[in-house]
Amino acid sequence: MSTVSLFTPIEFGDLFLPNRIVMAPMTRRRALYGKIPGELNALYYKQRSSAGLIVSESVEVDPFSAIDVPTRPGLTNAAQEAGWRLVTHAVHAAGGKIFAQLSHMGRTAHPSQLLEGRQPVGPSALAAAGTVYTSTGPESYATPRALEIPEIGTIVSAFASAARRARSAGFDGIEIHGANGYLIDQFLRDGSNTRTDRYGGSVENRTRFLLEIVASIGMHWPANRIGVRLSPTNSYQGMSDSDPLGHFSEIATLLDPLGLAYLHIVDPAVQTSGQPVTRPAIRSSFGGTLIVAGGYERTRAEKVLASGGADLVAFGEAFIANPDLPHRWRQHAALNVADKSTFYTPGEQGYTDYPSLSWSLSRK
Ligand SMILES: Cc1cc2nc3c(=O)[nH]c(=O)nc-3n(C[C@H](O)[C@H](O)[C@H](O)COP(=O)(O)O)c2cc1C
């Protein structure tokens, strides 16, 4: 066991982080109309800027994602870019660093959430299981239209364009959202990708879309400012794969030579569904910086760092409820508990009103 802990600084690429505590990407549905981030979002991220690194909520790259689903932010036009500039300035002013998580919903978009009568698209015409949140309540997922090859190129360009805007908005880097059942994940896993062209079949073919996105973002960012998030075993939104351990080790091997900032895997600390733990195999297939997420609390996080199983740990719910999470851990202070009922509701409640430790103490 080494002496690496959550508070051991880390350098990777040309980034220096004062601690190994990452704020996990979390959709909070509180952008302004037009999918534009505003002052409230800037305050939320600023409050959490003592994280070694913040990964933003997922940011939509699809320009046909409807503006009347206003609360999920985008990065497809100048107004959204200006909104994100408020956020990055606030985080930097407080000494933090923030990557933008770029995402395309693919088959998980509902037709009512797309402009100009567009239909949801995916690698194959296979609907996700379950329901999607819409402005009129939960609806079943639609069966997507399988993307034609030229359309895949258009989406790759949309990622590049959003990445260019992210740079001009002042982000410190990009995290490509290849996890949790969104479009890239739909290509990666064989439960949702049954294509027979060069984007389906072998692992190499299923990874082609992701690799093309990395390359296109590379026109605007150095590789060491581009991270990739994967979730090999997450069954959210009807996802499955016949061999997550084997396939994702191979995907990690394909990503290994690219000189990325990091690979970020959602690999639950405790597997409850009989799924394999993929982290050790991915760790040995990918030589770069590894972030792990999924149900980690302090003790488990310290253990995985000390054993060399990962380089940083990302925390989700704990950061929602504890804007000053690193400080609380340093002080061995109690944590606030997250209120799940306000994860996606509008406004300050459950967003910017969780007390920091100094605020709590000053009220005693
Ligand atoms: C409210 C909420 C929103 C989330 N949104 C995203 C997202 O936009 N992108 C993503 O990759 N993961 C998202 N996640 C997953 C988290 O990044 C994280 O992997 C998960 O919460 C497990 O970590 P935890 O147990 O520390 O919370 C979300 C989680 C929560 C609770």
The ligand as an ORCA input file, in Angstrom:
! r2SCAN-3c Opt
* xyz 0 1
  C     -28.567     13.858    -10.168
  C     -27.560     13.070    -10.949
  C     -27.297     13.416    -12.264
  C     -26.318     12.719    -13.003
  N     -26.019     13.139    -14.277
  C     -24.962     12.595    -14.930
  C     -24.485     13.162    -16.140
  O     -24.980     14.194    -16.625
  N     -23.435     12.548    -16.750
  C     -22.844     11.425    -16.232
  O     -21.894     10.896    -16.817
  N     -23.262     10.882    -15.058
  C     -24.277     11.460    -14.393
  N     -24.638     10.975    -13.159
  C     -23.868      9.871    -12.548
  C     -22.753     10.441    -11.627
  O     -21.777     11.097    -12.380
  C     -22.080      9.319    -10.802
  O     -21.433      8.413    -11.663
  C     -23.072      8.562     -9.938
  O     -23.869      9.466     -9.206
  C     -22.388      7.608     -8.974
  O     -21.569      8.312     -8.088
  P     -22.021      8.584     -6.547
  O     -22.405      7.250     -5.991
  O     -20.801      9.181     -5.917
  O     -23.186      9.539     -6.589
  C     -25.633     11.638    -12.421
  C     -25.925     11.283    -11.087
  C     -26.853     11.983    -10.360
  C     -27.113     11.616     -8.922
*
